[in-house]
Amino acid sequence: MKTDIILVIGACGQIGIELTVALRERYGRFNVIAADKVATADILLDALDQDALRNVVRNCGVTQIYLLAGTFSTPAEQDIPPGWKLNIQSLLSVLEVAKEQRLDKVFWPSSIAVFGPGSPKYNCPQQTCVEPDTVYGISKRVGEYWCNYYFEQYGVDVRSLRFSGLVACTAPTGYGTTDYAVSIFHQAIEKQHYTCFLNEDTCLPMMYLPDAIRAILELMDAPKEAITIRTSYNLAGMSFAPCDLAAEIKKHIPGFRIDYQPDHREMIAAGWPASIKDEQARKDWGWQPHFDLKGMTADMLAQLTKIKGAYPEQEQMALHDFPDFPNEDHDFTGVFKI
Ligand code: SER
């Protein structure tokens, strides 16, 4: 029987850390190669370097790629060319290599940012007006079209999810518009105070990372024939505004205070839907979220308190402190020499 060899590109990022760990539980430690541009990865790989990618795929017998390298909404708005290049060029490289090397499967994350001010604000469905008005949203929409194109033209089995704002205890607080929902937890524990860059009532679709990881695994496990969306699936978890999250945190930390100083990120958030409908994902591969606001808040606070207690000097958990994450003891650089 053929062994699955998985390449995770962007393994040290927001989704990559927990996904790599989950994939290793399933496929085995040495069948999942964590690639990134940082030293804690198994191999150093620039997502834009197609030749290097092709070499890794050939030399290691890679059968599946999870492409997670990319930029978030806020930096993409501030410096357009690099953000565009990273989000689109890396995807095209992966799709080309997947086509040439006949890979079994590819995963690539899209985002609710593909929707824009013309899309329905509430319960935004799969098929609707999709006219993004941010660099990040445009890049994700274009990426969705490329996924569909490579599937239709070349049969590349590429699968994708439109992620909401992701909340993770293991990842560094990021630069996305939705990342207030991560920073707030860190600040609540450290200072019992947070200044939010969105309005108190700006409601956005959100998801706790364990649900997002499970969604990726379930989507990738589904039989090929079950996948009817080859652009990207809407995927709903929960929806809340900063004031809702603050109220929930207050139940655990009664002294917690929040104030609001909306900045340019509020403009980005205002163009996105407040909630998403994901009927197709439910129908095609049985998607069901597990975490709501209450469950996520309780778990985030418990996990972060543990992490911050164990690593008091650090802003967040360092990558190599995450159980089972690639570290100096497992240097793959020589094994998978590019
Ligand atoms: N979390 C992303 C961002 O805010 C949206 O998908 O940039």
Residues whose N, C-alpha, C, O or C-beta is under 5 A from the ligand:
A	BS01	LIG	F72 S73 T74 S111 I112 F163 S164 G165 L166 G176 T177 T178 D179
